[in-house]
Amino acid sequence: MISIVKKGKINICKMTLGGMATNTYLVYGEDGKGFLVDPAAESEIIKIKVKDLNADIRGILLTHGHFDHIGALSEVKKIYNTDVYACDKEKEILESSEKNLSAYFDRPFTEKADIYVKDGETIKLAGFDIKVIGTPGHTIGSVCYLVSKDDEQVLISGDTLFAGSHGRYDFPTGSCSQIMSSIKNKLLILDENLKVYPGHNEDTTIGDEKGLY
């Protein structure tokens, strides 16, 4: 499924790809400059949609390193010849087929990022300010990205926070206490009206999730 889920100064195209129905996001501004988040699978579909929207890809962001979020990373990186960003703590997940789960669910493979970022860091990319919010729990280096442009903001939450739920914590480096702390102390303190775009299923808002924790 492919759909434009937001229009404005921040435009978002959501592509649900691969066997795990993972959300890949194309985020782009009014000038067409943008970035991809979690190229999950089916690189040709990503390529076609980027071309259809006349988007200019300036980077690839990873919320975490599980195989279903990075399955098309190598191909997409080759297509756009751009840097890949991930949390520094996620390096061990990306570089291990056991920890990224590809050894169990798919063909074993590993990946690397070009730029490793830290909790609290702001990435300036394609005209956006992207704050890295470290949210360990699903994996040790899971992050959410608070994307800002002028007076607009959105949160891309990966597999930390879903609509009405949260990510699993029983995979390598996962932790129940950490994911709960990440959600309560890092995410639910944000603006209640903030739109949240997760790694699976439908979007939500911070306000809608507050009553569940």
N, C-alpha and C positions, 0 to 999 in steps of 0.2 A: 504494500500500500504506500502510495506517495501522495502527499498533500502539503499545501501551503498552510501552515498553522498560525502564522503571524505575519502581518504586513505593517510597515511603518518605517521608522528610522532603523529599526532592527527587523529584518525580514528572516523568517525561518521556514525552510522546507524540510519536512520530516519524511524520511524514507525508512520503512520497516522492512528489513532485509534478512535473509538467511534463515536457516532452520530453527533458530531460537527466537525469531521475530524481534530482532534487536533494532532499536531506533538509531539511525544515523541522521545527523542534523547538518544541513547546509545553512550557515548563518551569513547573511550578506547585507550590506548597506544600500542606500539609494544609488550610490555610485557603482554598485556591482561588486566591490571588493569584499571578500569574505573569507571564511574558513570552514573546514569540515570538522565534525566531532564524531569520533568512534566509527570509522569506516568498517562496517561489520562484515559485509560480504557483497558479492555481485558488483564488482567494480565497474562493469559496463553500464549498469543502471545508474550508478553515481555519475559516471562520465556524461551520459546522455542528459541527465537532469541538470547538471552544471552547465552544459552547453545550451540547453533550452532556456535557462534563466540568464544566460550571458554573464555568469558569475566569474570572477577573477579570484582564484584560490590562492591565498597567501600563507596558509598554514594548516596543520592538522593537529587537533587536540584530542587527547585520550583521557577519559574519565578514570579508567583503570585498564588492567592488562589481560582480562579474560579473553579467551579465544573468540568468543562470539561478538566481541567489540573491536577486534583487530584483524579479522579474517581477510579483509581486502586492503590492509594497510600497505603492504609491499607494492601492490599494483597501483594503488592510488598515489603513493609517493612518487613512483616512476612517472606517472602521467603528469603530475603537477610540479615535480621537481622542487618540493618545498619542505620546510622543516616540520618535524613531528615533536610535539610537546607532551610531556608526561610528568607526573610527580616523581621526585628523586627517590622516594621510598618504594615506588612501584617497579624499579629496575629489576629486582629479583623475580618479580612475577613475569615480566615481559621476557626475561632471558631463560625461563625454565618452562619446558613443555608440560611438566607435571603441575607446576604451580599456576600456569595459565590455563590449565585443564585441557589443552589440545591433545595431550597424550591419551586422554580417556574418552573425549567426545568427538574428536575430529582427527585429521592427520596431525602428527606431532610437528610443531614448528615454534620458533622463537622470534622475537622482534626486539628492536632497540629504538629509543627516542634519540633525536638529535639534541634536544634541549630539555634538561630536567629542571623542573621548577619546584618551589617550596611553598608551603602553607603561608598565606598572607601576601604572596608576591602578586604584582599586577603585570599582566602581559599586555603590551600595546601592539595590536595586530590589526591590520586592515581597517584602521580608523576606529577600532573599538578599544575600550579599556576592559580587560578581562581579569577579574580578581580570582585568584586560586584559593579555594576554601578546602583545606585538608579535612577529609571526613573518613578516617579509618574505621573499619568494621566489616565491610563487605570484603575488602582486602586491605592490607596495611597502608597502601599508597593510594587508595581511592580519593578522588577529589570531586568537588562540584565547581562549576565555573559561573560566577556572577558577571554577566555580560552587560556592559553599559555603553550607551551612546546618547549624548546630550541628556534629555530628560527621560529616556526609556531604559528599563532594566529587565532582564530575564535571568532565570537560574536554570542551568543545565545540570541535572543531578545524577546522571549515570545510574548505577544500581544501588545508590544509597537510599534515596527516597522515591517511592512510587505513589501513584494515586491510591490512597487507602491502605498502603502497605509500605514495606521496606525490603531491601535486598537480603539475601541469605548471608549467614555468617559461619556456615559450616564447611567452607572451602579453605584451602591453605591460607594462613595468615588472617583469617576472619575472626571476629570477636563480637559476641552479643553485647557485652557491656560497652565496647567501643562504638558500635554502630548506633546504639541508643543514645550514648553521650554525644556523638556527632550530630545526630538529628536534633536533639533537645537543645544543645548548647551552641551549635554552629548554624543550624538552618532555621529552626522555629523562632529564633530571635529576629529574623529578617522581616521586612514589611509584609503584612498579612495579604496584601493585594498582589504580591510578587508572583508572576506566573512561573510554574515549574515544568520543565520538559525532561522527563525521565528516560532511562535507558530501555524501558519496556512499557508497553501499554500506553494509556492516555495521559494527557497533561493534567495538571492540578494547580492549586495555589497554596501558598504557605498557610493562609487562613483556614483552608479546607482541611489541612492535615493537623492543625494544632489540637483539635479535640480528640485525636486518636492517641496522644502520648501524654 
